[in-house]
Structure formats: structure tokens, C-alpha cells
Amino acid sequence: MKAYVDSLRTIRSVLNDFCRNHQLSLGDDVALEASKKLIALCTESEQTAAQMLAYVEQWYRLIC
């Protein structure tokens, strides 16, 4: 259970950083899609916060 809670905290922290970097609110469509990407990434394998942020930043560059 602790690992699950830690993953959620990490996802939220990374999402906050991502939104801050791109001046998005958590309710923006892009932020919601980024959160889905982060959740999927965490279910596939363990990632550090830096790896997760790099992943969504790369995804964001592809969609812009």
C-alpha cells in the first residue's frame, strides 16, 4: 500500500511541475492527458520523478 501511495504522490508532484512549466491548470485537457500518461507509465514500471517528467515533457513536445 505504501508503494501505491508513494506513486500517487510522485505522479501529483510531477504533474504539478509539468503544469507549472507550461502554465497549465490541473483541469486543462493537456494536464488531464498528461496525468493519464503518468499513471500508465507507473503501472508499467517503476520510474523516478525525473524520468516521469522527462516522459511527459517529450510527449508534450510531440503534440505541440
Gaussian input, Z-matrix of N, CA and C with variables (Angstrom, degrees):
# hf/3-21g

backbone

0 1
 N
 C     1     B1
 C     2     B2     1     A1
 N     3     B3     2     A2     1     D1
 C     4     B4     3     A3     2     D2
 C     5     B5     4     A4     3     D3
 N     6     B6     5     A5     4     D4
 C     7     B7     6     A6     5     D5
 C     8     B8     7     A7     6     D6
 N     9     B9     8     A8     7     D7
 C    10    B10     9     A9     8     D8
 C    11    B11    10    A10     9     D9
 N    12    B12    11    A11    10    D10
 C    13    B13    12    A12    11    D11
 C    14    B14    13    A13    12    D12
 N    15    B15    14    A14    13    D13
 C    16    B16    15    A15    14    D14
 C    17    B17    16    A16    15    D15
 N    18    B18    17    A17    16    D16
 C    19    B19    18    A18    17    D17
 C    20    B20    19    A19    18    D18
 N    21    B21    20    A20    19    D19
 C    22    B22    21    A21    20    D20
 C    23    B23    22    A22    21    D21
 N    24    B24    23    A23    22    D22
 C    25    B25    24    A24    23    D23
 C    26    B26    25    A25    24    D24
 N    27    B27    26    A26    25    D25
 C    28    B28    27    A27    26    D26
 C    29    B29    28    A28    27    D27
 N    30    B30    29    A29    28    D28
 C    31    B31    30    A30    29    D29
 C    32    B32    31    A31    30    D30
 N    33    B33    32    A32    31    D31
 C    34    B34    33    A33    32    D32
 C    35    B35    34    A34    33    D33
 N    36    B36    35    A35    34    D34
 C    37    B37    36    A36    35    D35
 C    38    B38    37    A37    36    D36
 N    39    B39    38    A38    37    D37
 C    40    B40    39    A39    38    D38
 C    41    B41    40    A40    39    D39
 N    42    B42    41    A41    40    D40
 C    43    B43    42    A42    41    D41
 C    44    B44    43    A43    42    D42
 N    45    B45    44    A44    43    D43
 C    46    B46    45    A45    44    D44
 C    47    B47    46    A46    45    D45
 N    48    B48    47    A47    46    D46
 C    49    B49    48    A48    47    D47
 C    50    B50    49    A49    48    D48
 N    51    B51    50    A50    49    D49
 C    52    B52    51    A51    50    D50
 C    53    B53    52    A52    51    D51
 N    54    B54    53    A53    52    D52
 C    55    B55    54    A54    53    D53
 C    56    B56    55    A55    54    D54
 N    57    B57    56    A56    55    D55
 C    58    B58    57    A57    56    D56
 C    59    B59    58    A58    57    D57
 N    60    B60    59    A59    58    D58
 C    61    B61    60    A60    59    D59
 C    62    B62    61    A61    60    D60
 N    63    B63    62    A62    61    D61
 C    64    B64    63    A63    62    D62
 C    65    B65    64    A64    63    D63
 N    66    B66    65    A65    64    D64
 C    67    B67    66    A66    65    D65
 C    68    B68    67    A67    66    D66
 N    69    B69    68    A68    67    D67
 C    70    B70    69    A69    68    D68
 C    71    B71    70    A70    69    D69
 N    72    B72    71    A71    70    D70
 C    73    B73    72    A72    71    D71
 C    74    B74    73    A73    72    D72
 N    75    B75    74    A74    73    D73
 C    76    B76    75    A75    74    D74
 C    77    B77    76    A76    75    D75
 N    78    B78    77    A77    76    D76
 C    79    B79    78    A78    77    D77
 C    80    B80    79    A79    78    D78
 N    81    B81    80    A80    79    D79
 C    82    B82    81    A81    80    D80
 C    83    B83    82    A82    81    D81
 N    84    B84    83    A83    82    D82
 C    85    B85    84    A84    83    D83
 C    86    B86    85    A85    84    D84
 N    87    B87    86    A86    85    D85
 C    88    B88    87    A87    86    D86
 C    89    B89    88    A88    87    D87
 N    90    B90    89    A89    88    D88
 C    91    B91    90    A90    89    D89
 C    92    B92    91    A91    90    D90
 N    93    B93    92    A92    91    D91
 C    94    B94    93    A93    92    D92
 C    95    B95    94    A94    93    D93
 N    96    B96    95    A95    94    D94
 C    97    B97    96    A96    95    D95
 C    98    B98    97    A97    96    D96
 N    99    B99    98    A98    97    D97
 C   100   B100    99    A99    98    D98
 C   101   B101   100   A100    99    D99
 N   102   B102   101   A101   100   D100
 C   103   B103   102   A102   101   D101
 C   104   B104   103   A103   102   D102
 N   105   B105   104   A104   103   D103
 C   106   B106   105   A105   104   D104
 C   107   B107   106   A106   105   D105
 N   108   B108   107   A107   106   D106
 C   109   B109   108   A108   107   D107
 C   110   B110   109   A109   108   D108
 N   111   B111   110   A110   109   D109
 C   112   B112   111   A111   110   D110
 C   113   B113   112   A112   111   D111
 N   114   B114   113   A113   112   D112
 C   115   B115   114   A114   113   D113
 C   116   B116   115   A115   114   D114
 N   117   B117   116   A116   115   D115
 C   118   B118   117   A117   116   D116
 C   119   B119   118   A118   117   D117
 N   120   B120   119   A119   118   D118
 C   121   B121   120   A120   119   D119
 C   122   B122   121   A121   120   D120
 N   123   B123   122   A122   121   D121
 C   124   B124   123   A123   122   D122
 C   125   B125   124   A124   123   D123
 N   126   B126   125   A125   124   D124
 C   127   B127   126   A126   125   D125
 C   128   B128   127   A127   126   D126
 N   129   B129   128   A128   127   D127
 C   130   B130   129   A129   128   D128
 C   131   B131   130   A130   129   D129
 N   132   B132   131   A131   130   D130
 C   133   B133   132   A132   131   D131
 C   134   B134   133   A133   132   D132
 N   135   B135   134   A134   133   D133
 C   136   B136   135   A135   134   D134
 C   137   B137   136   A136   135   D135
 N   138   B138   137   A137   136   D136
 C   139   B139   138   A138   137   D137
 C   140   B140   139   A139   138   D138
 N   141   B141   140   A140   139   D139
 C   142   B142   141   A141   140   D140
 C   143   B143   142   A142   141   D141
 N   144   B144   143   A143   142   D142
 C   145   B145   144   A144   143   D143
 C   146   B146   145   A145   144   D144
 N   147   B147   146   A146   145   D145
 C   148   B148   147   A147   146   D146
 C   149   B149   148   A148   147   D147
 N   150   B150   149   A149   148   D148
 C   151   B151   150   A150   149   D149
 C   152   B152   151   A151   150   D150
 N   153   B153   152   A152   151   D151
 C   154   B154   153   A153   152   D152
 C   155   B155   154   A154   153   D153
 N   156   B156   155   A155   154   D154
 C   157   B157   156   A156   155   D155
 C   158   B158   157   A157   156   D156
 N   159   B159   158   A158   157   D157
 C   160   B160   159   A159   158   D158
 C   161   B161   160   A160   159   D159
 N   162   B162   161   A161   160   D160
 C   163   B163   162   A162   161   D161
 C   164   B164   163   A163   162   D162
 N   165   B165   164   A164   163   D163
 C   166   B166   165   A165   164   D164
 C   167   B167   166   A166   165   D165
 N   168   B168   167   A167   166   D166
 C   169   B169   168   A168   167   D167
 C   170   B170   169   A169   168   D168
 N   171   B171   170   A170   169   D169
 C   172   B172   171   A171   170   D170
 C   173   B173   172   A172   171   D171
 N   174   B174   173   A173   172   D172
 C   175   B175   174   A174   173   D173
 C   176   B176   175   A175   174   D174
 N   177   B177   176   A176   175   D175
 C   178   B178   177   A177   176   D176
 C   179   B179   178   A178   177   D177
 N   180   B180   179   A179   178   D178
 C   181   B181   180   A180   179   D179
 C   182   B182   181   A181   180   D180
 N   183   B183   182   A182   181   D181
 C   184   B184   183   A183   182   D182
 C   185   B185   184   A184   183   D183
 N   186   B186   185   A185   184   D184
 C   187   B187   186   A186   185   D185
 C   188   B188   187   A187   186   D186
 N   189   B189   188   A188   187   D187
 C   190   B190   189   A189   188   D188
 C   191   B191   190   A190   189   D189

   B1=1.4566
   B2=1.5284
   B3=1.3241
   B4=1.4609
   B5=1.5270
   B6=1.3270
   B7=1.4651
   B8=1.5272
   B9=1.3217
   B10=1.4642
   B11=1.5264
   B12=1.3177
   B13=1.4649
   B14=1.5224
   B15=1.3220
   B16=1.4650
   B17=1.5260
   B18=1.3290
   B19=1.4664
   B20=1.5230
   B21=1.3199
   B22=1.4667
   B23=1.5224
   B24=1.3086
   B25=1.4702
   B26=1.5225
   B27=1.3111
   B28=1.4628
   B29=1.5205
   B30=1.3203
   B31=1.4650
   B32=1.5191
   B33=1.3071
   B34=1.4713
   B35=1.5248
   B36=1.3019
   B37=1.4626
   B38=1.5289
   B39=1.3196
   B40=1.4698
   B41=1.5273
   B42=1.3107
   B43=1.4619
   B44=1.5265
   B45=1.3210
   B46=1.4677
   B47=1.5255
   B48=1.3283
   B49=1.4672
   B50=1.5270
   B51=1.3163
   B52=1.4632
   B53=1.5313
   B54=1.3148
   B55=1.4689
   B56=1.5270
   B57=1.3078
   B58=1.4625
   B59=1.5311
   B60=1.3267
   B61=1.4695
   B62=1.5221
   B63=1.3249
   B64=1.4627
   B65=1.5289
   B66=1.3129
   B67=1.4645
   B68=1.5308
   B69=1.3254
   B70=1.4591
   B71=1.5232
   B72=1.3131
   B73=1.4621
   B74=1.5264
   B75=1.3095
   B76=1.4644
   B77=1.5258
   B78=1.3188
   B79=1.4590
   B80=1.5160
   B81=1.3274
   B82=1.4665
   B83=1.5263
   B84=1.3197
   B85=1.4666
   B86=1.5253
   B87=1.3216
   B88=1.4671
   B89=1.5287
   B90=1.3211
   B91=1.4630
   B92=1.5277
   B93=1.3071
   B94=1.4658
   B95=1.5256
   B96=1.3153
   B97=1.4678
   B98=1.5267
   B99=1.3197
   B100=1.4679
   B101=1.5252
   B102=1.3250
   B103=1.4656
   B104=1.5260
   B105=1.3127
   B106=1.4681
   B107=1.5226
   B108=1.3261
   B109=1.4687
   B110=1.5272
   B111=1.3234
   B112=1.4636
   B113=1.5256
   B114=1.3132
   B115=1.4670
   B116=1.5209
   B117=1.3244
   B118=1.4648
   B119=1.5253
   B120=1.3133
   B121=1.4601
   B122=1.5236
   B123=1.3169
   B124=1.4679
   B125=1.5219
   B126=1.3084
   B127=1.4627
   B128=1.5238
   B129=1.3317
   B130=1.4632
   B131=1.5242
   B132=1.3297
   B133=1.4657
   B134=1.5223
   B135=1.3250
   B136=1.4597
   B137=1.5219
   B138=1.3125
   B139=1.4581
   B140=1.5217
   B141=1.3088
   B142=1.4588
   B143=1.5251
   B144=1.3100
   B145=1.4630
   B146=1.5278
   B147=1.3154
   B148=1.4697
   B149=1.5266
   B150=1.3218
   B151=1.4617
   B152=1.5242
   B153=1.3180
   B154=1.4605
   B155=1.5224
   B156=1.3197
   B157=1.4590
   B158=1.5271
   B159=1.3144
   B160=1.4670
   B161=1.5284
   B162=1.3146
   B163=1.4657
   B164=1.5330
   B165=1.3395
   B166=1.4681
   B167=1.5246
   B168=1.3184
   B169=1.4679
   B170=1.5251
   B171=1.3206
   B172=1.4650
   B173=1.5259
   B174=1.3098
   B175=1.4645
   B176=1.5306
   B177=1.3230
   B178=1.4609
   B179=1.5301
   B180=1.3202
   B181=1.4735
   B182=1.5249
   B183=1.3139
   B184=1.4638
   B185=1.5270
   B186=1.3240
   B187=1.4636
   B188=1.5235
   B189=1.3152
   B190=1.4766
   B191=1.5029
   A1=110.86
   A2=116.70
   A3=120.28
   A4=111.10
   A5=117.01
   A6=120.29
   A7=110.53
   A8=116.38
   A9=121.38
   A10=110.47
   A11=116.64
   A12=121.40
   A13=110.12
   A14=116.62
   A15=120.15
   A16=111.01
   A17=116.72
   A18=120.32
   A19=111.11
   A20=116.29
   A21=119.84
   A22=111.31
   A23=116.46
   A24=120.13
   A25=110.72
   A26=115.85
   A27=120.02
   A28=110.73
   A29=116.54
   A30=120.45
   A31=110.10
   A32=116.94
   A33=120.67
   A34=110.72
   A35=117.03
   A36=121.02
   A37=110.92
   A38=116.43
   A39=121.08
   A40=109.84
   A41=116.66
   A42=120.13
   A43=110.95
   A44=117.01
   A45=120.26
   A46=110.99
   A47=116.81
   A48=120.77
   A49=110.74
   A50=116.18
   A51=121.28
   A52=110.39
   A53=116.36
   A54=120.49
   A55=110.87
   A56=117.05
   A57=121.04
   A58=110.04
   A59=116.63
   A60=121.11
   A61=112.50
   A62=116.31
   A63=120.59
   A64=112.98
   A65=115.71
   A66=122.45
   A67=111.65
   A68=114.87
   A69=122.26
   A70=109.28
   A71=116.07
   A72=119.25
   A73=107.32
   A74=116.54
   A75=120.25
   A76=112.19
   A77=117.58
   A78=121.15
   A79=114.76
   A80=117.22
   A81=120.02
   A82=110.40
   A83=115.68
   A84=120.33
   A85=112.07
   A86=116.63
   A87=120.26
   A88=110.04
   A89=117.20
   A90=120.69
   A91=111.02
   A92=116.58
   A93=119.79
   A94=111.07
   A95=116.34
   A96=119.77
   A97=110.30
   A98=116.93
   A99=120.48
   A100=110.52
   A101=116.86
   A102=119.36
   A103=110.83
   A104=117.08
   A105=120.32
   A106=110.76
   A107=116.16
   A108=120.53
   A109=110.44
   A110=116.61
   A111=120.71
   A112=111.58
   A113=116.80
   A114=120.53
   A115=110.08
   A116=116.59
   A117=120.25
   A118=110.85
   A119=116.21
   A120=120.70
   A121=110.82
   A122=116.80
   A123=121.01
   A124=112.37
   A125=117.07
   A126=118.76
   A127=111.46
   A128=116.76
   A129=120.55
   A130=112.29
   A131=116.61
   A132=120.17
   A133=109.75
   A134=115.06
   A135=119.35
   A136=109.17
   A137=114.95
   A138=121.72
   A139=108.86
   A140=116.39
   A141=119.53
   A142=108.23
   A143=115.74
   A144=120.05
   A145=110.41
   A146=116.98
   A147=120.60
   A148=111.00
   A149=117.23
   A150=120.74
   A151=110.87
   A152=115.58
   A153=119.96
   A154=111.09
   A155=116.44
   A156=119.83
   A157=110.39
   A158=117.07
   A159=120.51
   A160=110.47
   A161=116.59
   A162=121.68
   A163=111.21
   A164=117.29
   A165=118.47
   A166=111.59
   A167=117.53
   A168=119.67
   A169=110.11
   A170=116.70
   A171=120.31
   A172=110.07
   A173=117.43
   A174=121.64
   A175=110.24
   A176=116.76
   A177=121.22
   A178=111.08
   A179=116.45
   A180=119.64
   A181=110.95
   A182=117.05
   A183=120.48
   A184=112.73
   A185=117.07
   A186=119.01
   A187=112.92
   A188=117.01
   A189=119.61
   A190=112.38
   D1=-39.10
   D2=-179.13
   D3=-61.22
   D4=-40.81
   D5=179.64
   D6=-62.37
   D7=-38.36
   D8=178.92
   D9=-63.92
   D10=-45.92
   D11=179.50
   D12=-64.52
   D13=-41.60
   D14=177.76
   D15=-62.16
   D16=-39.77
   D17=178.11
   D18=-63.37
   D19=-42.06
   D20=178.48
   D21=-63.78
   D22=-40.98
   D23=177.65
   D24=-63.20
   D25=-41.93
   D26=179.70
   D27=-65.17
   D28=-44.12
   D29=177.98
   D30=-58.24
   D31=-46.24
   D32=-178.73
   D33=-64.20
   D34=-41.95
   D35=179.44
   D36=-63.40
   D37=-45.47
   D38=179.01
   D39=-64.38
   D40=-42.67
   D41=178.96
   D42=-62.87
   D43=-41.07
   D44=176.29
   D45=-60.17
   D46=-44.82
   D47=178.86
   D48=-62.72
   D49=-44.94
   D50=179.59
   D51=-59.46
   D52=-47.13
   D53=-179.55
   D54=-64.24
   D55=-40.39
   D56=178.29
   D57=-63.58
   D58=-42.74
   D59=-179.76
   D60=-60.87
   D61=-30.66
   D62=-174.38
   D63=-116.35
   D64=12.91
   D65=177.76
   D66=52.13
   D67=49.62
   D68=178.54
   D69=-109.86
   D70=152.04
   D71=170.00
   D72=-91.62
   D73=160.03
   D74=-179.59
   D75=-63.40
   D76=-20.55
   D77=-179.79
   D78=-88.92
   D79=-5.39
   D80=178.89
   D81=-64.89
   D82=148.27
   D83=179.74
   D84=-56.68
   D85=-40.27
   D86=179.97
   D87=-64.45
   D88=-41.71
   D89=178.92
   D90=-65.13
   D91=-39.94
   D92=178.19
   D93=-63.90
   D94=-41.58
   D95=178.03
   D96=-66.78
   D97=-39.13
   D98=177.27
   D99=-61.67
   D100=-39.72
   D101=178.99
   D102=-64.05
   D103=-38.47
   D104=176.86
   D105=-63.82
   D106=-40.83
   D107=178.09
   D108=-62.73
   D109=-42.50
   D110=-179.49
   D111=-65.70
   D112=-41.89
   D113=178.59
   D114=-62.89
   D115=-44.94
   D116=178.92
   D117=-61.80
   D118=-41.27
   D119=179.60
   D120=-61.64
   D121=-42.06
   D122=-179.29
   D123=-68.41
   D124=-30.37
   D125=179.87
   D126=-76.70
   D127=-21.37
   D128=-179.96
   D129=-81.86
   D130=-41.41
   D131=-177.73
   D132=-164.45
   D133=164.38
   D134=177.20
   D135=-76.65
   D136=135.06
   D137=-178.65
   D138=-133.50
   D139=150.22
   D140=171.71
   D141=-80.79
   D142=163.96
   D143=177.96
   D144=-60.11
   D145=-39.81
   D146=179.73
   D147=-63.51
   D148=-40.72
   D149=178.26
   D150=-65.81
   D151=-40.52
   D152=179.82
   D153=-65.00
   D154=-43.12
   D155=179.21
   D156=-64.65
   D157=-42.18
   D158=177.99
   D159=-60.57
   D160=-38.94
   D161=179.73
   D162=-62.29
   D163=-49.19
   D164=-178.44
   D165=-72.99
   D166=-29.31
   D167=175.46
   D168=-65.71
   D169=-42.13
   D170=177.66
   D171=-64.12
   D172=-44.23
   D173=177.32
   D174=-58.82
   D175=-43.51
   D176=-178.82
   D177=-62.58
   D178=-41.39
   D179=178.39
   D180=-62.60
   D181=-33.44
   D182=-179.98
   D183=-70.88
   D184=-31.60
   D185=-176.96
   D186=-90.25
   D187=-11.83
   D188=-178.94
   D189=-93.43

